[in-house]
Amino acid sequence: MTALPQRMIEDMQLHGLAESTQKVYMQAVKQLTTHCGKSPTHITEEELRQYLLHLRNVRQVSPSTFNIALCAIKFCFRKTLGRQWPTLNVTRPPREQRLPVVLSTTEVHQILHCIRLPLYRACLSAIYSCGLRLAEGVHLQILDIDSTRMTLHVRHGKGARDRYVPLPFTTLQLLQHFWSSHHNPVWFFPSQARAGMSPTATRPVSLRSVQRAFQAARRESGVCKPATVHSLRHAYATHLLEAGIDLRIIQAYLGHSSLQTTLRYTHLTPKVDDRAAHTINQLMANLPR
């Protein structure tokens, strides 16, 4: 690895950026380098400006893709190269406010029942029943389970925030039963060798393999929605909201820093609107006429 990429990686580590963010940033800077045909060290401000225009006007990338490229470039040039060019003050475009795909409880069960391997069934069931992100579920460790308090300790979530979430009894039983098949001292879902899961595995199963297992099960189940593993987390939040759980409690379980992020689930379920309308009618039934 040449000096600049190594320096940028070290700078990102010092700033506490997640490993996944580091990989995305390095890929974005690599695309800039490929486009300009030179190292960022030798790229001029005008060349950088033209590249950003190329992303917007020629490639017409999505706002999220442009934001990632811009953040990576700003980090590289400001933090690693120490350049404070006016071009780096470009305002990020607003994020697209798309409503996520939400699966019904029936659809979730249909998909989970179509997962063949116990490893993936246990992992995806835990992701749904605890409202986890994919990486949080895959990296679940033995010490994260508190069977006395029936809670799950989610470590190093998005934004490096820890949180506790309720652990359903059926999920605890599922995890204990699955763990008894491999007895890994650290991971609930250890990586697999050719001979199967190893009690000596030093890392968890890969994110990609869990994603592939989910998509295969979704296709087999007949569910036509373009759902992903993350859709299980959306389903968890929506189903809790429909069951009458307070929005701020759901916010805490999901690990959202802002209630505004959690509020989008109110747009995903007509059941909440129906229940609110029924309550309003009851409250106003005795108004003078």
Secondary structure, DSSP 8 states (H G I E B T S, - for coil): --HHHHHHHHHHHHTT--HHHHHHHHHHHHHHHHHHTS-GGG--HHHHHHHHHIIIIIS---HHHHHHHHHHHHIIIIIIS----GGGG---------------HHHHHHHHHT--SHHHHHHHHHHHHHT--HHHHHT-BGGGEETTTTEEEE-S-GGG--EEEE--HHHHHHHHHHHTTT--SSBSSB-EETTEE-TT--SB--HHHHHHHHHHHHHHHT--S---THHHHHHHHHHHHHTT--HHHHHHHHT-S-HHHHHGGGGS-HHHHHHHHHHHHHHTTT---
